[in-house]
Structures are given as C-alpha cells and as structure tokens.
C-alpha cells in the first residue's frame, strides 16, 4: 500500500520520534479521514520494534489492526471485548483490558506506545491510562488525533463557572501530559490535495433564543435543547427535507434524544434509529445495513461521530443544537471520506452550528511561541476562550484592538469575557472613549 503524499511526513516524524533518546509525550494531528490507521501501521512496520497501540474502543482497534495486517504486518490483539488477550512484538489493545497485564508488559520490556484518538482519554494522573503508562515505565508515548483538545471548567474572578477548550499541550488545571505537537496536517491541505470530499453547506433558519447553558457553561441544557427542537418543529422540517433529497444515497441525521429519533424514524421511509441503548447485535445490524444500502437513512443520537467509516455517506443533517466544536467537527467529518460514487457531501445545518462554529474547512492550528491554539474563519480564536463567548461569523470589524493580549485583532473577534475584564479593570483616557464605547456595544 503506497502512502499518500501527505502521509509520508507524519510517518517519517513518527519513526524519528521513536528512535530519539530523550522523548516527551507528543502528538501528531491529522484531520478526520486522513488515514491515521495507515499512518500508525506504517510507523510500526518501519520501526520494527516492540510496541503497543492503544485505542479507546474495540471498533477502532479492529480498524487499525486490519490496516496493519493488510500492509503485511503480524500483530496480536489484547481486548476482552474481542475475546483475545495476547501480547506480541506488535500489540493492538484497549486500555481497559491491557492495564490488567501491566506486569507482563513490563516484564517483556515494551516501552513504546502509540495512542489513537488520544484526546478521548482523561488527563487525570489517577486514570487507568496514566496508571498503565507509569506502571510499564513507558519511554516513548505518541498520540494521534484530529482534535487535540479537552474541555476544561474554570471560575471567573467572581467565582462563576465557565468552560473552555484547551489544547492538550497547553498547561491547564489538570496539567499537560502531552508536551509537544510534532506535526500538524491542516484541513485546508487535505482538501486541496483532493483527499477530502468537498462540502456543500445548507443552512435552515433557527431561533437560538430557547437555548440555555448548563451550570458549567460547557454545553446547552438537555431541556433547552429539547424545547428548541420541538418548539421549532424540526421534525417536520427534517421529514420535508429528506423527501427532497432524491440525489443523496445515504443520509445520517443527528437529533437530541432517543424519543425524538424514534418518532422521526417512524415517519421517514427506509430509515432506522441508532443509539447507545440498543443491543450490540442490533447496532451492528443497522450499521451494516446502512453501509450496504439496505437502509438509506439513519437517525442517530450521539453515537456515529468518531471512528465511523462509511465513505459513500453523502448527506448529513444536523438537528442537534450543541456548543461543542469537537462534536460539530467530528459529525461533519463523517461525510468527508472520498469515494468514486460521490462528488460532494451535503451538510444541512438546522441549528445554526455553521453560524456558531463556521465551516470546518476554515479550522486551522497555529503555533505562537511555544503555544498552540485553534482558530476558525477570520482568525477567530476557538481555544483558551470561554465557550459561551466565541461566535464565529463572516463579518469583521474595522476597529482593531490597539493594545493588550489581543492587539491588532478586530474587536468583534475578541472574547467577550476579556472585553468585560478590560471595561472593569483599566482606566480609560479621554482619547480612548470611542474605543471604550465600541467595546461596550460588543458585549451588549
């Protein structure tokens, strides 16, 4: 299997990392549909050293393992869910299973670890991942992810809780286990090279006034999401829209809860419901039927977002209000895998996610000094700022900040919490009155 031109460098970087003597836990960032399983397999095959590849689920384990076997490699699987617990020179494992074999791993002298979807593991030192890594005295730990982000809750100067996305490598209240990002593949590059399906967006008008943040301001409350969905009769809107989509082969719909999903599926022909409370065999049957074309529409409740691989998926309908950028990115990413039978993926946004987050193609990771951050369109900063503050839009103010942390940035791209702090804490000179008044307008 020949590597794509954009996979060559991350493989080289990964192999070089494992051969280095003084390594710190590090990350390779690669977009959804980049082919991380191939990158992992290629690193392992070229390295020719004892290594364990950790995954957060058996589904990802099977996907990664199969790619390595297809490359001609030999490996063992250690996973209770797959009913096999073997350790070899190359071992694909789930953390929940192999953590119980820490003494055996240490005895075999395996100190090199790859962690797929490394953002999905807790950062706490007491967590089972950290306990396993420390137990085997791991020397080289390489994480791979499309979203090197974690949600963090803090308190403002008045003691009120708020939440923000932080880069895994930036210091936070829970520390930063990963110290460096070795390589970043930007979304715009994979799209330019033709390895992402072009996205066509369609927005449906949505009234967000019903939405309320939860106490930690990390996402909207379940009640307000349900009220927003039902008050605006999104079910009828979805049914009407699906009836128009005769040119789309496979449609994935996200709705807030199981009741909404079941009601919606009951009125959409050739559809099925998918959620975590279904039995495993029923979930597997629905997924396989969807991929084979036996089912055209799947209505899902927060389940097919990470690791779901169906290249022919050509339409996504987002009817689940969320303030989670990671969720929006992962959901849209389900349709970006290329396939000869599709030219575009249609993303229908019914809850103003596009207005809040912008197009996923505009997301870009940038390093300033020793610190990485994530930005959206028009250089809007999305990490290290309160979630309830940022609002991605296409407009840009003609007024820029003349001083401070956000110097030279348009004032409508500055977090409202920071503007509030400025207005409360600095002395405004007479010649700064116009700036002060414009800042006040931004937070009104």
C-alpha positions as CSV (number, residue, x, y, z in Angstrom):
1,X,0.0,0.0,0.0
2,X,1.6,3.3,-1.1
3,X,1.3,6.2,1.2
4,X,-0.4,9.4,0.0
5,X,2.0,12.3,-0.3
6,X,0.6,14.0,2.8
7,X,1.1,10.8,4.9
8,X,4.8,10.4,4.2
9,X,5.9,13.2,6.5
10,X,3.9,12.2,9.6
11,X,5.2,8.6,9.2
12,X,8.8,9.9,9.0
13,X,8.2,12.2,12.0
14,X,6.7,9.3,14.0
15,X,9.6,6.9,13.3
16,X,12.1,9.6,14.1
17,X,10.3,10.2,17.4
18,X,10.5,6.6,18.5
19,X,14.2,6.4,17.6
20,X,15.0,9.6,19.6
21,X,16.7,9.1,23.1
22,X,15.1,11.9,25.1
23,X,11.4,11.8,24.1
24,X,8.5,13.5,25.8
25,X,4.8,12.5,25.3
26,X,3.9,14.1,21.9
27,X,1.1,14.3,19.4
28,X,0.6,14.1,15.6
29,X,-2.5,16.0,14.5
30,X,-4.3,14.6,11.4
31,X,-7.8,15.5,10.2
32,X,-10.7,13.2,10.1
33,X,-10.4,10.9,7.0
34,X,-6.7,11.4,6.9
35,X,-5.9,7.7,7.2
36,X,-4.5,7.7,10.8
37,X,-4.7,3.9,10.8
38,X,-2.4,3.7,7.8
39,X,0.0,6.2,9.3
40,X,0.1,4.1,12.5
41,X,0.6,0.9,10.6
42,X,3.4,2.4,8.5
43,X,5.2,3.8,11.6
44,X,5.0,0.4,13.3
45,X,6.1,-1.5,10.2
46,X,9.1,0.7,9.5
47,X,10.1,0.9,13.2
48,X,10.5,-2.9,13.7
49,X,10.4,-2.6,17.5
50,X,8.2,-3.9,20.3
51,X,5.2,-1.6,20.6
52,X,1.7,-1.4,21.9
53,X,-1.0,0.6,20.0
54,X,-3.9,1.7,22.3
55,X,-7.4,2.5,21.2
56,X,-10.4,3.8,23.1
57,X,-12.8,1.2,21.6
58,X,-12.7,-2.3,20.0
59,X,-14.2,-0.8,16.8
60,X,-11.1,1.4,16.3
61,X,-8.9,-1.5,17.4
62,X,-10.3,-3.7,14.6
63,X,-9.9,-0.9,12.0
64,X,-6.3,-0.2,13.0
65,X,-5.3,-3.8,13.3
66,X,-6.8,-4.7,9.9
67,X,-4.8,-1.9,8.2
68,X,-1.6,-3.2,9.7
69,X,-2.3,-6.8,8.6
70,X,-3.2,-5.5,5.1
71,X,0.3,-3.9,5.0
72,X,1.8,-7.4,5.6
73,X,2.4,-7.0,9.3
74,X,1.9,-9.5,12.1
75,X,0.3,-8.5,15.3
76,X,-1.6,-9.6,18.4
77,X,-4.8,-8.3,19.9
78,X,-5.4,-7.7,23.6
79,X,-9.0,-6.9,24.2
80,X,-11.6,-8.6,26.4
81,X,-14.4,-7.4,24.0
82,X,-12.8,-9.3,21.2
83,X,-12.2,-12.3,23.4
84,X,-8.5,-12.4,22.8
85,X,-5.7,-11.4,25.2
86,X,-2.3,-11.9,23.5
87,X,0.8,-9.8,23.6
88,X,3.4,-9.9,20.8
89,X,6.1,-7.6,19.4
90,X,3.2,-5.6,18.0
91,X,0.0,-5.5,20.1
92,X,-3.2,-3.7,19.4
93,X,-5.1,-3.2,22.7
94,X,-7.8,-1.4,24.5
95,X,-6.7,0.3,27.7
96,X,-9.4,-1.2,29.9
97,X,-8.1,-4.7,29.1
98,X,-4.4,-4.4,28.9
99,X,-4.0,-2.3,32.0
100,X,-4.5,-5.5,34.0
101,X,-1.5,-7.0,32.3
102,X,0.9,-4.3,33.3
103,X,3.4,-6.6,35.0
104,X,3.5,-8.9,31.9
105,X,4.1,-5.8,29.6
106,X,6.9,-4.5,31.9
107,X,8.5,-8.0,32.0
108,X,8.6,-8.0,28.2
109,X,10.3,-4.6,28.2
110,X,7.7,-2.9,26.0
111,X,8.2,0.9,26.5
112,X,6.9,2.3,23.2
113,X,3.3,3.3,23.0
114,X,1.0,4.8,20.3
115,X,-2.3,6.2,21.5
116,X,-5.0,6.6,18.8
117,X,-7.7,9.3,19.4
118,X,-5.5,10.4,22.4
119,X,-7.9,13.3,23.2
120,X,-10.5,10.8,24.4
121,X,-8.5,9.6,27.3
122,X,-8.8,11.5,30.7
123,X,-5.8,13.7,31.7
124,X,-6.0,12.8,35.4
125,X,-2.9,11.1,36.8
126,X,-5.2,8.6,38.6
127,X,-6.8,7.5,35.3
128,X,-6.2,3.9,34.1
129,X,-4.2,5.1,31.0
130,X,-1.7,7.1,33.1
131,X,-1.5,4.3,35.6
132,X,-0.7,1.8,32.8
133,X,1.9,4.1,31.2
134,X,3.6,4.7,34.5
135,X,3.3,1.0,35.5
136,X,5.3,-0.1,32.4
137,X,7.7,2.8,32.6
138,X,6.8,3.9,29.1
139,X,9.6,5.9,27.4
140,X,8.0,6.9,24.1
141,X,4.4,7.9,24.0
142,X,3.0,9.2,20.7
143,X,-0.7,10.3,20.4
144,X,-2.7,10.8,17.2
145,X,-5.9,12.7,16.9
146,X,-7.8,15.1,14.7
147,X,-8.9,17.2,17.7
148,X,-6.0,17.7,20.3
149,X,-8.5,19.4,22.6
150,X,-10.0,19.0,26.0
151,X,-12.9,20.7,27.7
152,X,-12.0,22.4,30.9
153,X,-14.1,24.1,33.6
154,X,-12.8,27.2,35.4
155,X,-14.1,30.0,37.5
156,X,-14.0,33.7,36.7
157,X,-12.9,36.5,39.1
158,X,-16.4,36.5,40.6
159,X,-16.4,32.7,41.3
160,X,-18.8,31.9,38.4
161,X,-18.0,28.7,36.5
162,X,-17.3,28.7,32.8
163,X,-15.8,26.2,30.3
164,X,-13.3,26.5,27.5
165,X,-11.5,24.2,25.1
166,X,-7.8,23.9,25.8
167,X,-5.1,22.3,23.6
168,X,-3.7,19.1,25.1
169,X,-0.2,20.5,25.1
170,X,-1.0,23.8,26.8
171,X,-0.8,24.0,30.6
172,X,-4.2,23.7,32.3
173,X,-5.7,23.0,35.7
174,X,-5.2,19.3,35.1
175,X,-1.7,19.7,33.8
176,X,-0.5,18.8,30.3
177,X,0.6,15.2,29.9
178,X,1.4,15.7,26.2
179,X,4.2,18.2,25.9
180,X,4.6,18.8,22.2
181,X,2.9,18.6,18.8
182,X,5.3,17.1,16.3
183,X,3.3,17.5,13.1
184,X,0.0,19.1,12.1
185,X,-1.8,18.3,8.9
186,X,-4.2,21.2,8.2
187,X,-7.7,20.5,6.9
188,X,-7.2,23.0,4.0
189,X,-4.2,20.9,2.8
190,X,-6.1,17.6,2.7
191,X,-8.9,19.3,0.9
192,X,-6.6,21.0,-1.6
193,X,-4.9,17.6,-2.4
194,X,-8.3,16.0,-3.1
195,X,-8.4,13.6,-0.2
196,X,-11.5,15.2,1.4
197,X,-14.9,15.3,-0.3
198,X,-15.9,18.9,-1.0
199,X,-18.6,20.0,1.5
200,X,-21.8,21.8,0.4
201,X,-23.5,23.6,3.3
202,X,-27.1,24.4,3.5
203,X,-28.5,26.4,6.5
204,X,-32.0,26.4,7.8
205,X,-33.2,29.4,9.8
206,X,-33.1,28.6,13.6
207,X,-34.0,30.6,16.6
208,X,-31.3,30.0,19.3
209,X,-33.1,32.1,22.0
210,X,-34.5,29.0,23.6
211,X,-31.1,27.6,24.3
212,X,-29.6,27.9,27.8
213,X,-26.2,26.9,29.0
214,X,-25.8,24.4,31.8
215,X,-24.2,25.4,35.1
216,X,-20.6,24.9,33.9
217,X,-21.4,26.7,30.6
218,X,-19.9,23.7,28.7
219,X,-23.0,23.0,26.6
220,X,-26.7,23.6,26.4
221,X,-29.1,22.0,28.9
222,X,-31.0,18.9,27.7
223,X,-34.3,20.7,28.5
224,X,-33.5,23.7,26.4
225,X,-32.2,21.6,23.5
226,X,-35.4,19.5,23.6
227,X,-37.6,22.6,23.7
228,X,-35.7,24.3,20.8
229,X,-36.0,21.1,18.7
230,X,-39.7,20.7,19.3
231,X,-40.9,24.3,19.5
232,X,-39.5,25.0,16.1
233,X,-40.9,21.7,14.7
234,X,-37.6,20.5,13.4
235,X,-39.1,17.0,13.0
236,X,-41.4,18.3,10.2
237,X,-38.6,20.2,8.6
238,X,-36.4,17.1,8.5
239,X,-39.1,15.0,7.0
240,X,-39.8,17.5,4.3
241,X,-36.1,17.9,3.5
242,X,-35.4,14.2,3.3
243,X,-38.2,13.8,0.8
244,X,-36.4,16.3,-1.4
245,X,-33.1,14.6,-1.3
246,X,-33.6,12.1,-4.1
247,X,-30.0,12.6,-5.3
248,X,-28.4,11.5,-2.0
249,X,-27.6,7.9,-1.4
250,X,-27.0,7.8,2.4
251,X,-28.3,10.2,4.9
252,X,-27.2,10.5,8.6
253,X,-29.3,12.6,10.9
254,X,-28.4,13.8,14.4
255,X,-31.2,14.6,16.8
256,X,-31.2,15.5,20.5
257,X,-32.6,12.3,22.2
258,X,-33.9,8.8,21.7
259,X,-37.6,9.8,21.8
260,X,-37.1,12.3,19.0
261,X,-35.1,9.8,17.0
262,X,-37.7,7.1,17.2
263,X,-40.6,9.5,16.3
264,X,-38.6,10.8,13.4
265,X,-37.7,7.4,12.1
266,X,-41.3,6.3,12.3
267,X,-42.3,8.8,9.6
268,X,-39.3,8.6,7.3
269,X,-39.4,5.7,4.9
270,X,-36.4,3.4,4.7
271,X,-34.9,4.6,8.0
272,X,-33.6,3.2,11.3
273,X,-32.7,4.5,14.7
274,X,-29.3,4.2,16.2
275,X,-28.4,4.9,19.9
276,X,-26.4,3.5,22.7
277,X,-29.3,1.7,24.5
278,X,-29.7,-0.7,21.6
279,X,-28.2,-4.2,22.0
280,X,-24.8,-4.5,20.3
281,X,-26.1,-7.0,17.7
282,X,-28.9,-4.6,16.8
283,X,-26.5,-1.7,16.4
284,X,-24.2,-3.8,14.3
285,X,-27.0,-4.9,12.0
286,X,-28.2,-1.3,11.5
287,X,-24.7,-0.1,10.7
288,X,-24.0,-2.9,8.2
289,X,-27.4,-2.4,6.6
290,X,-26.7,1.3,6.3
291,X,-23.3,0.6,4.6
292,X,-24.8,-2.0,2.3
293,X,-27.5,0.4,1.1
294,X,-30.4,-1.7,2.6
295,X,-31.2,1.3,4.8
296,X,-30.9,4.8,3.3
297,X,-31.5,6.9,6.4
298,X,-30.1,6.5,9.9
299,X,-31.3,8.8,12.7
300,X,-28.6,8.7,15.4
301,X,-28.3,10.0,19.0
302,X,-24.7,10.9,19.6
303,X,-23.2,7.6,18.6
304,X,-21.8,7.7,15.0
305,X,-19.4,10.6,15.5
306,X,-15.9,9.2,16.0
307,X,-14.3,6.3,14.0
308,X,-17.4,5.6,11.9
309,X,-16.0,4.7,8.4
310,X,-18.5,4.8,5.6
311,X,-17.0,6.6,2.5
312,X,-20.2,6.6,0.5
313,X,-22.1,8.7,3.1
314,X,-23.1,11.8,1.2
315,X,-25.5,13.7,3.3
316,X,-25.6,14.8,7.0
317,X,-28.4,16.6,8.7
318,X,-27.5,18.4,12.0
319,X,-30.7,18.9,14.1
320,X,-28.9,18.6,17.5
321,X,-28.1,22.0,19.0
322,X,-24.7,22.0,20.6
323,X,-21.9,24.3,21.7
324,X,-19.3,21.6,21.2
325,X,-16.9,22.5,18.4
326,X,-15.4,19.0,18.6
327,X,-18.8,17.3,18.1
328,X,-19.6,19.6,15.1
329,X,-16.2,18.8,13.5
330,X,-16.5,15.1,14.1
331,X,-20.0,14.9,12.8
332,X,-19.3,16.8,9.6
333,X,-16.1,14.7,9.2
334,X,-18.2,11.5,8.9
335,X,-19.0,12.6,5.3
336,X,-15.6,13.8,4.1
337,X,-14.1,10.5,3.2
338,X,-13.6,10.2,-0.6
339,X,-15.4,7.7,-2.8
340,X,-15.7,7.3,-6.5
341,X,-19.5,7.3,-6.3
342,X,-19.8,10.8,-4.7
343,X,-18.7,14.2,-5.8
344,X,-19.8,16.2,-2.7
345,X,-21.2,15.7,0.8
346,X,-24.2,17.8,1.7
347,X,-24.3,19.2,5.2
348,X,-27.7,20.6,6.2
349,X,-27.5,22.7,9.3
350,X,-30.8,23.2,11.1
351,X,-29.5,24.5,14.4
352,X,-27.1,27.3,13.4
353,X,-23.9,25.3,14.1
354,X,-22.5,26.9,10.9
355,X,-23.1,30.4,12.3
356,X,-21.6,29.5,15.6
357,X,-18.5,27.5,14.5
358,X,-18.1,28.2,10.8
359,X,-17.1,25.8,8.1
360,X,-14.8,23.0,9.3
361,X,-12.5,23.7,6.4
362,X,-11.6,27.0,8.0
363,X,-10.3,25.4,11.2
364,X,-6.5,25.8,11.5
365,X,-4.0,25.1,14.2
366,X,-1.3,27.7,14.7
367,X,1.7,28.0,17.0
368,X,2.6,31.3,18.6
369,X,5.9,30.9,20.5
370,X,5.6,27.7,22.5
371,X,1.8,27.6,22.5
372,X,-0.6,26.1,20.0
373,X,-4.2,27.4,19.5
374,X,-7.1,26.6,17.2
375,X,-8.7,29.3,15.0
376,X,-11.8,29.5,12.8
377,X,-12.6,31.7,9.9
378,X,-11.3,35.2,10.0
379,X,-8.8,34.2,12.6
380,X,-11.4,33.8,15.4
381,X,-9.7,32.1,18.3
382,X,-11.6,29.0,19.5
383,X,-9.4,27.6,22.2
384,X,-8.4,29.1,25.6
385,X,-11.5,31.3,25.5
386,X,-14.9,30.7,27.2
387,X,-17.2,28.6,25.1
388,X,-20.2,30.9,25.8
389,X,-18.2,33.8,24.4
390,X,-17.0,32.9,21.0
391,X,-19.2,33.3,18.0
392,X,-17.7,32.6,14.5
393,X,-19.1,34.8,11.8
394,X,-18.1,36.1,8.4
395,X,-18.1,39.8,9.3
396,X,-15.1,41.6,10.6
397,X,-15.0,44.9,12.5
398,X,-13.0,47.8,11.1
399,X,-11.9,48.6,14.6
400,X,-8.9,46.7,16.0
401,X,-7.6,46.5,19.5
402,X,-4.6,48.9,19.9
403,X,-3.1,47.2,23.0
404,X,-3.2,44.2,25.3
405,X,-3.4,40.5,24.8
406,X,-5.4,40.8,21.5
407,X,-3.6,43.7,20.0
408,X,-4.4,44.3,16.3
409,X,-7.3,41.9,16.4
410,X,-10.8,43.1,15.2
411,X,-12.8,43.9,18.4
412,X,-15.7,41.6,17.3
413,X,-13.1,38.7,17.3
414,X,-12.1,39.3,21.0
415,X,-13.7,37.1,23.7
416,X,-16.5,39.0,25.5
417,X,-15.1,37.9,28.8
418,X,-11.9,39.7,28.1
419,X,-13.7,42.8,26.9
420,X,-15.7,42.8,30.2
421,X,-12.5,42.5,32.2
422,X,-11.0,45.5,30.3
423,X,-14.0,47.6,30.9
424,X,-14.0,46.7,34.6
425,X,-10.2,47.0,35.3
426,X,-8.4,49.6,33.2
427,X,-8.5,53.4,33.3
428,X,-9.9,54.8,30.1
429,X,-8.3,58.0,28.9
430,X,-10.4,60.7,27.2
431,X,-8.9,59.9,23.8
432,X,-10.0,56.2,24.3
433,X,-13.7,57.0,24.8
434,X,-14.7,55.9,21.3
435,X,-12.9,52.6,21.7
436,X,-14.5,52.0,25.1
437,X,-18.0,52.7,23.6
438,X,-17.4,50.3,20.8
439,X,-16.3,47.6,23.2
440,X,-19.4,48.2,25.3
441,X,-21.5,47.6,22.1
442,X,-19.8,44.3,21.5
443,X,-21.0,42.9,24.8
444,X,-24.5,44.4,25.0
